[in-house]
Amino acid sequence: MDDGRQPLAEEDRAILALECDTIAGHTCKVVVLDAPGVTREALLERLAERLDRAPMLTWRLDTPAAGTNWVPEPAFRLQDHVAEADGGPVDRLGLLARVAVLFEQRLDRRRPLWAMDLVPLDTGRTAVVWRIHHAVADGTTSARLASLLLWDDDAPPPPAHQLAADHAADDRRRRSHLSAFLHREFSRQHGRSPFDGAVGAAREMGLAATSLDGLRAAGHAVDGATVNDAVLSVVAGALRRWLEAHHGPVANVRVRVPVSLHHEGDGAANRDSFFSLALPVDEPDPVARLLAIHRQTSLRKADDDAEKMELLLDDLSSVSPRLARFAARLQESPRRFALSVSNVPGPRHQVAVLGSPVVQLCSFAEIGQHHALRVAAMSHADRLSMGFCADPALVPDVQVMAEAAEAEADALMAAAAGYTGPTG
């Protein structure tokens, strides 16, 4: 960016154009800090010390309506991006309500497209709600930015050339798959699924937490399933309970699964794609459900389904853009999948911010038209959090769904501990 400008890729402009009265284009991380938490002034000081590690956070669109370049903001002020949420301390449900309100808001396009809000909790803890536009960073990139900007670290900062290389690799990965993200998350096709409908502007959040090591052990005990198979089984169980209460019997629900969900320890620059599979939401037994999911994911990985899908769409694009668009629309129809379930690995060890330990790290991702529910999992040390984002008019009681996920995780870990293999 020698001339001070960074051109927007076509995909960046497309995702910016998707924003409307009912859809926001950002992702959101929530960092819960143990008492006494941090103050706004202390957080501003930490960010000021480290902002040179993430220069893209000081860029804005050259024109708010339809920018063609990222440009440095000459009047950039950190104070404009870090705020204390209105109102007094809140409990756990109150925090989710605050997150939903913030999630519904649009980031100011006259400024760099990110914001942090500090929310005090009634336990004496503090939550940092960090929204960042998907045209700037996706879930994987924002997790890396958190490690650069927030986590306490006595090690010297990475050299400038390494930071530049990491940012460039991150951006190539993000942009190369942003088109797939647009279709995957914001498809406007017509069809039928339990979560199909015209999405409104309101959001409701649910949050579940469980043991990452426990899910990993449960998967290993049941035919060598992965921890990510276990996550999908837990989500399937939660959906089963919710559907029984709100929708009626459903045999299966198709989900879109990013391939990175099945490669623990991937670096930020790894390419990612996706495949779809049917969650057996009519199966009440957690072990049988996990086995059914494991069989599907194993087959898809063995047959390189995600890689074949990516190559197919790339080949179609080179032969006929119109045919490629048709194939993409077919793949993204709600008849093909009902919701996306993603997983972003967080820090493998306990981290802190300005001496305050992080007690929970979670992620929420935007929903799209005709896909009114989205699940985003994120790990931190031995804890795995699952953030549920929904349009409450189409998917009511999403926190009940999240609580069901916690119960299903406990049931799976208990059942797996006594599993001795198939019988008969």
C-alpha positions in Angstrom: 0.0 0.0 0.0 2.8 2.4 -1.0 0.4 5.1 -2.3 -1.7 4.9 0.9 -4.5 3.1 -0.9 -5.7 -0.6 -0.8 -8.1 -1.4 -3.7 -11.3 -3.3 -2.7 -11.7 -6.6 -4.4 -14.9 -7.3 -6.2 -15.9 -9.7 -3.3 -15.3 -6.9 -0.8 -17.6 -4.6 -2.6 -20.2 -7.3 -3.0 -20.4 -8.0 0.7 -20.6 -4.3 1.5 -23.5 -4.1 -0.9 -25.3 -6.8 0.9 -26.0 -4.6 3.9 -29.6 -3.5 4.1 -32.2 -2.8 6.7 -32.2 -6.4 7.8 -28.7 -7.7 7.2 -25.4 -6.5 8.8 -22.1 -7.7 7.4 -20.0 -8.1 10.5 -18.8 -10.8 12.8 -18.6 -10.5 16.5 -16.4 -11.8 19.3 -17.3 -11.6 23.0 -14.4 -11.8 25.5 -15.5 -12.2 29.1 -12.8 -11.0 31.6 -12.6 -12.0 35.2 -13.0 -9.3 37.9 -12.1 -6.6 38.1 -12.0 -6.6 34.3 -10.5 -3.7 32.4 -11.4 0.0 32.1 -12.0 1.8 28.8 -8.9 3.9 29.5 -6.7 0.8 30.0 -8.0 -0.9 26.9 -7.4 2.2 24.8 -3.8 2.3 26.1 -3.3 -1.4 25.2 -4.7 -0.9 21.7 -2.6 2.2 21.1 0.5 0.3 22.0 -0.2 -2.5 19.5 -2.3 -1.0 16.7 0.7 -1.0 14.4 0.4 -4.8 14.3 -3.0 -4.5 12.5 -2.8 -1.4 10.2 -6.0 -2.4 8.4 -7.9 -1.3 11.5 -7.0 2.3 10.7 -8.3 2.1 7.1 -11.7 3.3 6.0 -13.6 3.3 2.7 -12.8 6.2 0.4 -16.5 6.9 0.0 -19.1 5.5 2.5 -21.7 4.7 -0.1 -19.7 2.7 -2.6 -16.0 2.7 -1.8 -13.4 1.5 -4.3 -10.4 1.7 -2.0 -9.4 1.3 1.6 -7.6 4.5 2.6 -5.8 5.5 5.8 -8.0 7.6 8.1 -6.0 10.7 8.7 -8.3 11.7 11.6 -8.3 8.2 13.1 -9.0 8.2 16.9 -9.2 5.0 18.9 -11.7 6.8 21.2 -14.2 6.6 18.4 -14.0 2.8 18.3 -14.0 1.8 22.0 -17.1 2.6 24.1 -18.8 1.7 27.3 -22.2 0.2 26.7 -25.2 2.1 28.0 -26.9 1.0 31.2 -25.6 -0.7 34.4 -24.3 -4.2 35.0 -26.2 -7.1 33.5 -26.5 -10.8 34.2 -25.8 -13.6 31.6 -29.1 -13.2 29.7 -28.7 -9.4 29.9 -25.3 -9.7 28.2 -26.8 -11.7 25.4 -29.5 -9.1 25.0 -26.9 -6.3 24.8 -24.9 -8.3 22.3 -28.0 -8.7 20.1 -28.7 -5.0 20.2 -25.1 -4.2 19.3 -25.1 -6.9 16.6 -28.2 -5.3 14.9 -26.4 -1.9 14.6 -24.4 -0.9 11.5 -20.8 0.1 11.7 -20.2 3.7 10.6 -18.7 3.5 7.1 -17.2 7.0 7.5 -14.7 5.3 9.9 -12.7 2.1 10.0 -15.2 -0.8 10.2 -14.8 -2.1 13.7 -16.0 -1.3 17.3 -15.5 -2.5 20.8 -18.0 -2.1 23.6 -17.4 -2.8 27.2 -20.3 -4.3 29.1 -20.2 -4.5 32.9 -21.5 -7.7 34.4 -23.3 -8.2 37.7 -20.6 -10.6 38.8 -18.0 -7.9 38.7 -16.6 -9.2 35.4 -16.5 -7.2 32.2 -17.3 -8.3 28.6 -15.7 -6.9 25.6 -18.0 -7.1 22.5 -15.9 -6.7 19.4 -17.6 -6.2 16.1 -15.6 -6.2 12.9 -16.9 -6.1 9.3 -16.5 -9.2 7.2 -15.0 -7.1 4.4 -12.1 -6.4 6.9 -11.7 -9.8 8.7 -13.5 -13.1 9.0 -13.7 -15.3 12.1 -10.2 -16.8 11.6 -8.6 -13.4 11.0 -10.3 -11.7 13.9 -9.2 -14.5 16.2 -5.6 -13.8 15.1 -6.1 -10.1 15.6 -7.2 -10.7 19.1 -3.9 -12.5 19.8 -2.0 -9.6 18.4 -3.9 -6.8 20.0 -5.5 -8.0 23.3 -3.8 -11.0 24.9 -1.1 -10.5 27.4 2.2 -11.7 26.1 5.7 -11.1 27.4 7.3 -12.2 24.2 8.6 -9.5 21.8 6.2 -8.6 19.0 6.6 -10.3 15.7 8.9 -8.4 13.3 7.3 -6.1 10.8 8.0 -8.3 7.8 6.4 -11.3 9.5 3.3 -9.3 10.4 3.1 -8.1 6.8 3.4 -11.6 5.5 0.8 -12.9 7.9 -1.7 -10.1 7.0 -1.1 -10.7 3.2 -1.7 -14.5 3.6 -4.8 -13.8 5.7 -6.2 -11.5 3.1 -5.5 -13.9 0.3 -7.3 -16.7 2.1 -10.2 -14.5 3.1 -10.7 -12.9 -0.3 -10.3 -16.2 -2.2 -13.3 -17.6 -0.3 -15.3 -14.5 0.2 -17.5 -15.3 -2.8 -18.2 -18.7 -1.3 -19.1 -16.9 2.0 -21.5 -14.6 0.2 -23.4 -17.5 -1.3 -23.1 -19.6 1.8 -24.3 -17.1 4.3 -26.5 -14.7 2.4 -28.2 -16.7 -0.2 -31.6 -15.3 -1.2 -33.0 -18.4 -2.9 -36.4 -19.8 -2.2 -37.1 -23.2 -0.7 -38.2 -24.9 2.5 -36.3 -25.7 5.6 -37.2 -25.4 9.3 -35.4 -22.0 9.3 -36.5 -20.7 6.0 -38.1 -17.3 5.9 -37.7 -13.6 5.2 -35.2 -12.4 7.8 -36.0 -9.3 9.7 -33.7 -6.8 11.5 -34.0 -8.1 15.0 -31.5 -10.6 16.4 -31.5 -12.9 19.4 -28.5 -14.7 20.8 -28.0 -17.9 22.6 -24.8 -19.2 24.2 -23.7 -22.6 25.2 -20.4 -23.8 26.8 -18.9 -27.2 27.4 -15.6 -29.0 27.8 -13.5 -29.2 24.7 -11.4 -32.0 26.1 -14.6 -33.9 27.1 -16.0 -33.7 23.5 -12.7 -34.7 22.1 -12.5 -37.8 24.4 -16.1 -38.6 23.6 -15.4 -38.6 19.9 -12.3 -40.7 20.3 -14.2 -43.3 22.3 -16.9 -43.6 19.6 -15.2 -45.0 16.5 -12.5 -42.4 16.5 -14.9 -39.5 15.7 -13.4 -36.0 15.7 -14.2 -33.3 18.2 -15.9 -31.5 15.3 -18.1 -34.5 14.7 -19.0 -34.3 18.4 -19.9 -30.6 18.0 -22.2 -31.4 15.1 -23.8 -34.2 17.1 -24.4 -31.7 20.0 -26.0 -29.2 17.6 -28.1 -31.9 16.1 -29.4 -32.9 19.6 -30.2 -29.3 20.4 -32.0 -28.8 17.1 -34.0 -32.0 17.8 -35.3 -30.7 21.1 -36.1 -27.3 19.6 -37.9 -28.8 16.6 -40.0 -31.1 18.8 -41.2 -28.1 20.7 -41.7 -25.6 17.9 -41.9 -27.3 14.5 -42.9 -31.0 14.7 -41.1 -34.1 13.6 -38.2 -33.6 11.1 -36.0 -36.5 9.9 -32.9 -34.6 9.2 -31.6 -31.0 8.8 -28.9 -30.3 6.3 -26.0 -28.2 7.5 -23.1 -26.5 5.7 -19.8 -27.3 7.3 -16.6 -25.4 6.5 -13.7 -27.9 5.9 -11.6 -26.0 8.5 -14.0 -27.4 11.1 -12.4 -30.7 10.5 -8.7 -29.7 10.6 -7.7 -28.8 14.1 -4.6 -26.7 14.4 -4.9 -25.2 10.9 -3.0 -21.9 10.5 -4.7 -18.7 9.4 -3.5 -19.0 5.8 -4.9 -22.4 5.1 -7.5 -22.6 2.3 -11.0 -23.6 3.3 -14.0 -24.9 1.5 -17.2 -26.6 2.6 -19.5 -29.5 2.2 -23.1 -30.3 3.3 -24.4 -33.2 5.3 -27.6 -34.2 6.9 -27.8 -34.1 10.7 -30.0 -36.9 12.0 -32.2 -34.8 14.2 -34.7 -37.6 14.6 -32.1 -39.8 16.5 -32.5 -39.4 20.3 -29.4 -41.5 21.2 -26.3 -39.3 21.3 -23.9 -42.1 20.4 -26.0 -43.3 17.5 -26.3 -39.7 16.3 -22.5 -39.2 16.5 -21.8 -42.4 14.6 -24.2 -41.4 11.8 -22.5 -38.0 11.6 -19.0 -39.5 11.7 -19.8 -41.9 8.8 -20.9 -38.9 6.7 -17.9 -36.7 7.5 -15.5 -39.6 7.0 -16.9 -40.3 3.6 -16.8 -36.7 2.5 -13.3 -36.3 3.6 -12.1 -39.5 2.1 -13.7 -38.5 -1.2 -12.3 -35.0 -1.0 -15.9 -33.6 -1.5 -14.9 -30.0 -0.4 -11.9 -29.9 -2.7 -14.0 -31.3 -5.6 -16.7 -28.7 -4.9 -14.1 -25.9 -4.9 -12.5 -27.1 -8.1 -15.9 -27.6 -9.8 -16.9 -24.0 -9.1 -13.5 -22.7 -10.2 -13.7 -24.7 -13.4 -17.3 -23.5 -14.1 -16.2 -19.9 -13.5 -13.5 -20.2 -16.2 -15.8 -21.8 -18.7 -19.0 -19.9 -18.1 -19.6 -17.3 -15.3 -23.4 -17.7 -15.9 -23.2 -21.5 -15.4 -21.0 -21.0 -12.3 -23.6 -18.6 -10.8 -26.4 -21.1 -11.5 -24.4 -23.9 -9.8 -23.7 -21.7 -6.8 -27.4 -20.7 -6.5 -28.4 -24.4 -6.6 -25.9 -25.3 -3.9 -26.9 -22.4 -1.7 -30.7 -23.0 -1.8 -32.3 -23.7 1.5 -33.3 -26.9 -0.1 -29.6 -27.8 0.0 -28.9 -26.7 3.6 -30.8 -25.1 6.4 -28.0 -23.5 8.4 -24.2 -23.2 8.7 -22.2 -24.5 11.6 -18.6 -23.2 11.9 -15.8 -23.5 14.3 -12.8 -21.2 14.8 -10.0 -22.4 17.1 -9.1 -19.9 19.8 -6.0 -19.9 22.0 -5.0 -23.4 23.2 -3.9 -22.0 26.6 -5.4 -19.7 29.2 -5.0 -16.0 28.2 -5.5 -12.7 29.9 -6.0 -9.0 29.0 -4.2 -6.5 31.1 -3.9 -9.1 33.9 -7.6 -10.0 33.8 -8.0 -13.7 32.9 -10.3 -14.5 30.0 -13.0 -16.7 31.4 -15.0 -17.1 28.2 -14.4 -16.5 24.5 -17.2 -16.8 22.1 -18.2 -15.9 18.5 -21.4 -14.9 16.8 -22.0 -14.9 13.0 -24.6 -13.1 11.0 -27.6 -15.0 9.5 -28.9 -14.5 6.0 -32.1 -14.4 4.1 -33.9 -17.8 4.2 -31.3 -19.0 6.7 -32.6 -17.6 10.0 -30.2 -19.5 12.3 -26.4 -19.6 12.5 -24.1 -21.5 14.9 -20.5 -20.4 15.5 -18.3 -22.4 17.8 -15.0 -21.1 19.3 -12.6 -22.7 21.7 -10.4 -21.3 24.5 -8.1 -23.6 26.4 -10.4 -26.4 27.6 -13.7 -24.6 27.0 -15.8 -24.6 23.8 -18.5 -22.0 23.4 -21.3 -22.2 20.8 -22.9 -18.9 19.8 -26.4 -19.1 18.4 -27.7 -16.2 16.3 -31.2 -16.1 15.0 -34.1 -14.0 13.9 -36.5 -14.3 16.9 -39.6 -14.0 14.7 -38.6 -17.1 12.8 -36.5 -19.0 15.4 -37.9 -18.1 18.9 -36.3 -19.3 22.1 -32.8 -19.6 20.7 -31.3 -19.5 24.3 -33.4 -22.6 25.1 -31.8 -24.2 22.1 -28.4 -23.2 23.5 -29.2 -24.7 26.9 -30.3 -27.9 25.1 -26.8 -28.0 23.5 -25.2 -28.0 26.9 -27.5 -30.8 28.0 -26.7 -32.7 24.8 -23.0 -32.3 25.3 -23.2 -33.7 28.9 -25.4 -36.6 27.6 -22.9 -37.4 24.8 -19.9 -37.4 27.1 -21.7 -39.6 29.6 -22.8 -42.1 27.0 -19.5 -42.2 25.2 -17.7 -43.0 28.5 -19.7 -46.3 28.6 -19.6 -47.1 24.9 -18.1 -50.5 24.1 -18.6 -50.6 20.4 -21.4 -51.8 18.1 -23.4 -54.8 19.2 -24.9 -57.7 17.3 
